[in-house]
Amino acid sequence: MEKKLLVGITGASGMPYAYYLVKELQSLKIPFEVIITEAGKLVWKHELEKDWQILKNFTSKVYEEHEMSAPPASGSAPYYGMVVVPCSMGTLSAVACGSARNLLQRAADVMLKERKPLVLVIRETPLSLIHLKNMLYCTEAGAVIFPAMPAFYHKPSSLEDLIIQFVKRIIQFLGVNSKNFYTWQGINPYQSFNSSLK
């Protein structure tokens, strides 16, 4: 039975991250399935101006949050890990408390109990003490907090460049090499100084 990655999409702002992630996974021929919440559908439409149904163009299966009897709800299903992108503070709280009220939250709970990778791409600012404590609880339980904080050292020329580099960073973290991923090469302080004199 082929093992797959799960991608969870919640109602937090940051849908371009989810969109480019599924595109990149498809490009790399990495098997994956998607769970999207009702709030996720609304924000997807608002931020991307696309129908959430287009997700079916990238993967063989898209689950909705009410499908509580679907395979992701069981530890016996062949998933090797899960990325929640973007991850809302409500979902973070549910994962931290083990309160699985929809399929996405249940799937994240399953990852923790089965000791499988769970990456939470949180998207919120500023952060309250409750948010910080929930991140701590999730980390102690085995999840990885992966804030939506794109880098700038690759000198992006567009918003798309910024998003794609961050998405590839997620994939690299999962142990998969992504095409054209810029890795940090260090800084030559003398070169930087000389350039500033010109």
N, C-alpha and C positions, 0 to 999 in steps of 0.2 A: 504494500500500500504506500503510495507516494506521500511524503510528508510535505506540509505546506506552511507558509507563514500566514498569520492573521493580521489584517489591518483594520483597526477600529477608528471610526470617524464620529466625533461628537460635535456638539453645537458651539464649541469655542471658535473664536475668530482665528483664521489661519488656514482656510481651505486650500489656498495655492500649494501649501506644503503637502497636503493629502493628494491633490491632483497630480503634482509632479512626482510624488513617490510612486503612485500606482503606474504612471507612465514609465518610470525608470525600471520598476520591477518587471513590467511586461517586456521592455526592451532587453533586459538581461535574461529573460526567460526563466525567472524565478517563480515557481508556483505559489500562488497566494489566493486568499479569499478575503472578502470585505464584510464588515458589519457596520451599518450606518444607523444612527439614532434619528428620531423624528426631528429633534432640534438640529441635528447635523444636516438633514435634507434642506431645512429652511436657510441655514447659513451658507450651505453649498450654492444654492440658487442665488442668494443675495451677493455673495462675494465673487463667484465665478460667472454668474449669469448663464449657467448651464443647468440642465436638468440632471438630478442625481442618477437617473437611469443610465447615463452614459458610462457609469462605472462598469456596466455589463459589457462594454467594449474592451475592457482591460483584463477582466477576470471571468472565470467560468461561473462563479457564484457570488451573489451579493445578498446578505441576510439583513433583515430588518429587526429592530430591537424587540419586537413582540414575539419573535420566533424562539421561544424559550426551550423548545424540544429539539432544536437544530443541533448538528454535530458539535459546534464550538462549546456547547453547554456541558460536554462530558470530557473527562480526563482521558478517556479511551480513544478519542478522536486523534487523527494523525497530524497534529500541528506541532511544530518545533519551537514556536515563539510567537509573540504578538507585539505589534507597535500600535499605540493609540495616538493618532495624529490628525488634528490637534486634540489635546486632552483638556477638557473643561475642568474647572475646580469642583463641579458637582460630581463628575466621574471620579476624579482623584479622591474625593471624600468617600464615595461609595466603595472604592477599592481599599482605601485605608481602613474602613470599618467592616469590610466583608459583607456589605449590604448590597447583594446582587439583585436589583429590581428590573433589569432588562438583560437581553442576551449579551450585549457588549460588556456590561459589568460582570456578568456571570463568567464570560470567557476569560476576562482578566483575573478573576478569582481562581479559575481553574489553572491558569498559568502559574500562579503563586503556589497553589497546593501541590502541583505536579513538579515544582522546582524547574520550570522552563522560563526562558528569557521573557521579560515583560518590560517594554520600553514605553515610558509615558512622556510624550512631547507636550509638556504643559504650555499654556498660553494665557498668561494673565499678568497684569501689572497695575498698581503695586501689589505686593503680597501681604496678606494679613498673617497674624500669628497662627490662626487656624490653618491657613494654607501651608505654612511652613511646617507645622506639626504633622499635617497629613502627608507631606512629602517625606518627612522623617519616618513615619509609620510604614509607608510603602517601601522605602529603601530598606528598612530593617526586615521587612517581610520578603525581600529579594528582588523588588522592582528596581529599575534604573530610571532616575529622573533626568530627562533629556530636554532641557528648556529650548524653546524656539528662539535661539540666539544665534543668528547667522554671523559668520566671520567676514572680515573685510580684507584680510591679508592677501587674498587672491585677486584683489583689485577688480571687483565686479563692475562691468560697464552698464548693467541694467538690473532692474529688480528681478528679472527672470534668472540672471546669472547668480544673484544672491541666493535665491530660493533653491535652484538646482544644486549648488555647491553644498547647501545645508542638507538637502535630501540625500545626496551622495555620502555625506558624512554619517547619516543614519545607517545607510546600507553598509558602509565600511565597518561601522561599529558592530553590525551583525555578522561580520566575518566574510563579507562578499566584496570582491574587487569590482568597483564601478568604473566605467570608461571615463577618461578625461577628468578624473578627480584630482584636484590640486592639493598636494600635501605640503606642509610647512617646510621650507627650505632653509630657514634661518635668515639672519640679516648680517650683511657685511657693514660694520659701523663706519669703516673708512670710505667705502663706496657711497654710503648715505651722506656722509659729511662732505665729500668732494662734490656730490651732485647738488648739494645745497649752496655751494659757492658759485655755481654757474649762473 
